[in-house]
Amino acid sequence: MADQTYKILLFMKRRPDISVEAFRDYYESKHAPLAEKYSSGVSRYIRRYIDPQPHPETGEFTDGPDVITELWFDNEETYRGTLAYITTSLMPDEIIEDEKNLFDRMAFRIATVVERESDFSNA
């Protein structure tokens, strides 16, 4: 793996009329394979499905995403090009049409991350 990994995070909510199970199944069996066709230069494509848990002070987690999708890049130029594309352009029609089967597209959010990791190996 490269010394530096660049990541784009996609925060997405399912359509309210789709169950959690149906959402996850469709994403894995239909949408992820379709998205992989358009993922040139992506070194890892990870879906992190959210299982909300209550917080003792703030209560239920009801307004967050259903999935956080991570796109990892080892090449900075490819990362920057992909980020510029997805933040200024619409996806191909094939992707948009499939997303309509699955996501609340108006709730999409995009972010990048800078990671810092604590080393607990000597703790």
C-alpha positions as CSV (number, residue, x, y, z in Angstrom):
1,M,0.0,0.0,0.0
2,A,1.2,3.5,-0.7
3,D,2.6,5.8,2.0
4,Q,-0.4,8.1,1.7
5,T,-3.9,6.9,1.2
6,Y,-6.5,9.4,0.1
7,K,-10.2,8.8,0.9
8,I,-13.5,10.2,-0.2
9,L,-16.5,9.4,2.0
10,L,-20.0,9.3,0.7
11,F,-22.8,9.5,3.3
12,M,-26.0,8.1,2.0
13,K,-29.5,7.4,3.2
14,R,-31.8,4.8,1.9
15,R,-35.2,5.6,0.5
16,P,-37.7,5.6,3.3
17,D,-39.9,3.0,1.6
18,I,-37.0,0.4,1.6
19,S,-36.2,-1.8,4.5
20,V,-32.7,-1.9,5.9
21,E,-32.3,-5.5,4.7
22,A,-33.5,-4.8,1.2
23,F,-31.3,-1.7,1.0
24,R,-28.2,-3.6,2.0
25,D,-29.0,-6.6,-0.3
26,Y,-29.6,-4.3,-3.3
27,Y,-26.5,-2.3,-2.7
28,E,-24.3,-5.3,-2.5
29,S,-25.9,-7.4,-5.3
30,K,-26.8,-4.6,-7.8
31,H,-25.4,-1.2,-7.1
32,A,-21.8,-2.0,-5.9
33,P,-21.1,-4.2,-9.0
34,L,-22.4,-1.4,-11.2
35,A,-20.4,1.3,-9.4
36,E,-17.3,-0.9,-9.7
37,K,-17.5,-0.4,-13.5
38,Y,-16.9,3.4,-12.9
39,S,-14.2,3.0,-10.3
40,S,-11.0,3.2,-12.2
41,G,-8.1,4.2,-10.0
42,V,-9.9,3.3,-6.7
43,S,-7.8,1.0,-4.6
44,R,-10.6,0.1,-2.1
45,Y,-14.3,0.4,-2.3
46,I,-15.8,-0.1,1.2
47,R,-19.4,0.1,2.4
48,R,-19.9,0.6,6.1
49,Y,-23.5,0.0,7.0
50,I,-24.7,1.9,10.0
51,D,-26.6,0.2,12.8
52,P,-27.8,3.1,15.0
53,Q,-27.4,2.9,18.7
54,P,-28.9,5.1,21.4
55,H,-26.8,7.6,23.2
56,P,-27.5,8.1,27.0
57,E,-27.7,11.9,26.7
58,T,-29.0,12.6,23.2
59,G,-31.2,9.5,22.6
60,E,-31.9,7.7,19.3
61,F,-29.7,8.2,16.3
62,T,-32.3,8.9,13.6
63,D,-30.9,11.5,11.3
64,G,-27.7,9.9,10.1
65,P,-26.8,8.0,7.0
66,D,-27.6,4.3,6.4
67,V,-24.2,3.7,4.8
68,I,-20.8,5.4,4.6
69,T,-19.1,4.4,1.4
70,E,-15.3,4.9,1.3
71,L,-13.4,5.3,-1.9
72,W,-9.6,4.9,-1.3
73,F,-6.9,6.0,-3.6
74,D,-3.2,5.5,-3.6
75,N,-2.6,8.1,-6.3
76,E,-3.1,11.7,-5.3
77,E,-3.8,12.8,-8.9
78,T,-6.5,10.2,-9.4
79,Y,-8.0,11.1,-6.0
80,R,-8.1,14.8,-6.8
81,G,-9.5,14.2,-10.3
82,T,-12.2,11.9,-8.9
83,L,-13.1,14.4,-6.1
84,A,-13.3,17.2,-8.7
85,Y,-15.6,15.1,-10.8
86,I,-18.0,13.9,-8.1
87,T,-18.3,17.4,-6.6
88,T,-19.0,19.2,-9.8
89,S,-20.6,16.7,-12.2
90,L,-23.5,14.3,-12.3
91,M,-22.8,10.7,-12.3
92,P,-23.4,8.7,-15.5
93,D,-27.1,8.1,-16.3
94,E,-26.8,4.4,-15.5
95,I,-25.6,5.2,-12.0
96,I,-28.2,7.9,-11.4
97,E,-31.1,5.6,-12.5
98,D,-29.8,2.8,-10.2
99,E,-29.4,5.2,-7.3
100,K,-33.1,6.2,-7.6
101,N,-33.9,2.5,-6.8
102,L,-32.0,2.8,-3.6
103,F,-31.0,6.2,-2.1
104,D,-32.6,9.4,-1.0
105,R,-30.4,11.3,-3.4
106,M,-31.2,14.7,-1.8
107,A,-29.6,13.4,1.4
108,F,-26.2,12.6,-0.3
109,R,-23.2,14.1,1.5
110,I,-19.5,14.0,0.4
111,A,-16.4,14.5,2.5
112,T,-12.7,13.9,2.5
113,V,-10.7,12.9,5.6
114,V,-7.4,13.5,7.2
115,E,-6.6,10.5,9.4
116,R,-4.6,10.5,12.6
117,E,-4.1,7.2,14.5
118,S,-3.1,6.7,18.1
119,D,-0.7,3.9,18.8
120,F,-1.9,1.7,21.7
121,S,0.7,-1.1,21.1
122,N,2.7,0.0,24.1
123,A,-0.3,0.9,26.3
